[in-house]
Amino acid sequence: MTLRDNVLFSKPFDRERYNQVISACALRPDLEILPAGDKTEIGERVLYFYRMILQSRFMFNWTIEL
């Protein structure tokens, strides 16, 4: 499962919304250091990304203005 999959949490991908969430959560620098960006398979590294995933999943799945 990729980092993006974890953020979307089975919701359809909406590029604009997704990019707003990534920016609002200040995750762009984190994604830039990953080998495949948000398409990086996280596997056992999930604990490192846990905060990032939870925060962005919340923002993506709730209807809030960014």
MILO-513277 format. One record per residue (C-alpha): residue in one letter; x, y, z. Coordinates in steps of 0.2 Angstrom, whole numbers, plus 5000, padded with zeros to 4 digits. Example, Ala and Ser with C-alpha at 12.3 -4.5 7.8 and 13.67 -1.06 7.14 Angstrom:
2
A506249785039;S506849955036;
end
This chain:
66
M500050005000;T500750174995;L500750335006;R499450404994;D498250254996;N498450275015;V497950465014;L496450425002;F495850285013;S494750214999;K494150384993;P494250424975;F495850524970;D495450714968;R497050794962;E496650974968;R495950914985;Y497450804987;N498750934983;Q497851064995;V497850935009;I499750895006;S500151085006;A499051125022;C499850975031;A501551045026;L502050875019;R502850925003;P504650915009;D504250745017;L503650685000;E505150754991;I506350645000;L505450484997;P506050384982;A504350374973;G503550524982;D501750484988;K501850324978;T503150254989;E502650084997;I502750125015;G502549945023;E503549935039;R503950115038;V502150155043;L502650215060;Y503750355053;F502350415042;Y500950385055;R500650565059;M500750625041;I499450495036;L498250525050;Q498350715048;S498150715029;R496850575029;F495750675041;M495950835031;F495550745014;N494050655020;W493150795029;T492350935020;I493351085026;E493951235017;L495851235015;
end
